[in-house]
Amino acid sequence: METNFELDKLRFDERGLIPVVVQDAVTGQVLTVAYMNMESLKISLEKELTCFYSRSRQTLWLKGETSGNVQHIVSITADCDYDALVVKVEPEGPACHLGTTSCFTNTLAQSAERKDFSLDLLMELIRERKEHPKEGSYTNYLFDKGLDKILKKVGEESTEVIIAAKDGDKAETVYEIADLTYHILVLMIEAGISLGDIHRELASRHVIDKKVKQERSAAELAPDPASKG
C-alpha cells in the first residue's frame, strides 16, 4: 500500500499508541474506534487489512483473524496534528463483537429537526420491509407485485425526471430524482445488488478514467513528429 508521507511524522502517545476511527468506505458509517502502534500500522499497510493493538490484552490483533470479519483498507488519513487516524475500509461482516455492523448503536440524543439519513439506512429499511412485510407498506406492495412492476416504476420515474429537467424546474427535478432513487433501491434489493457493488463498479471506472487522463497528458506533452526536420 502506497504511503504519501513518512510514518515518523505520526505522533503516538506516551504508550506508543494512536487512536483510529474506522469508517465504512461506501456508506461513511463509523464502524469502531481502536488503537494502533507502529507495528500494527505497518502490518495494516503491508496486508491492507486492519490490525490493531489491544490495550486490555496488550497484544496485536488482526481484525477478523478468528471471526473472518476482516476489514479491507481503502485509505488511511491522518488529522492535521498527525495524532489520530481515519481508516476507510470495505468490511466483510460486522465490525462489533456483538454482531452489529457498527459498534455505535446506542443513540444518546437525536435532533427533532435534523434527521439522521443515508442511502445505506434507506436500503436497510427497504430490506427490512422485504424480509418482514408490513401491512399497508408501499414498499411491500412493490415486492408483492414483483420485478415487472418494479421495473415499470423505474421506467415511469425516469420519464418524470426527464420531463422535470427539460422544463428547467429544479425543485420538481429534485423531487423526481428522489422518487427514481427510491425505486432503484427497491430494484437493487430485489436483484440482490448492494450499494457496495455500485461503489466498486464506479471506483473501477474512476481508476480507468484516471489512467486514460494520464495517457492523454503524456501524449499532449510528447513532441509532434511532424514538427521535426
C-alpha positions, 0 to 999 in steps of 0.5 A, a space after each residue: 500500500 502506497 504511503 504519501 508521507 513518512 510514518 515518523 511524522 505520526 505522533 503516538 502517545 506516551 504508550 506508543 499508541 494512536 487512536 483510529 476511527 474506522 469508517 465504512 468506505 461506501 456508506 461513511 458509517 463509523 464502524 469502531 474506534 481502536 488503537 494502533 502502534 507502529 507495528 500494527 500500522 505497518 502490518 495494516 499497510 503491508 496486508 491492507 487489512 486492519 490490525 490493531 493493538 489491544 490495550 486490555 490484552 496488550 497484544 496485536 490483533 488482526 481484525 477478523 483473524 478468528 471471526 473472518 470479519 476482516 476489514 479491507 483498507 481503502 485509505 488511511 488519513 491522518 488529522 492535521 496534528 498527525 495524532 489520530 487516524 481515519 481508516 476507510 475500509 470495505 468490511 466483510 461482516 460486522 465490525 462489533 463483537 456483538 454482531 452489529 455492523 457498527 459498534 455505535 448503536 446506542 443513540 444518546 440524543 437525536 435532533 427533532 429537526 435534523 434527521 439522521 439519513 443515508 442511502 445505506 439506512 434507506 436500503 436497510 429499511 427497504 430490506 427490512 420491509 422485504 424480509 418482514 412485510 408490513 401491512 399497508 407498506 408501499 414498499 411491500 406492495 412493490 415486492 408483492 407485485 414483483 420485478 415487472 412492476 418494479 421495473 415499470 416504476 423505474 421506467 415511469 420515474 425516469 420519464 418524470 425526471 426527464 420531463 422535470 429537467 427539460 422544463 428547467 424546474 429544479 425543485 420538481 427535478 429534485 423531487 423526481 430524482 428522489 422518487 427514481 432513487 427510491 425505486 432503484 433501491 427497491 430494484 437493487 434489493 430485489 436483484 440482490 445488488 448492494 450499494 457496495 457493488 455500485 461503489 466498486 463498479 464506479 471506483 473501477 471506472 474512476 481508476 480507468 478514467 484516471 489512467 486514460 487522463 494520464 495517457 492523454 497528458 503524456 501524449 499532449 506533452 510528447 513532441 509532434 513528429 511532424 514538427 521535426 526536420 
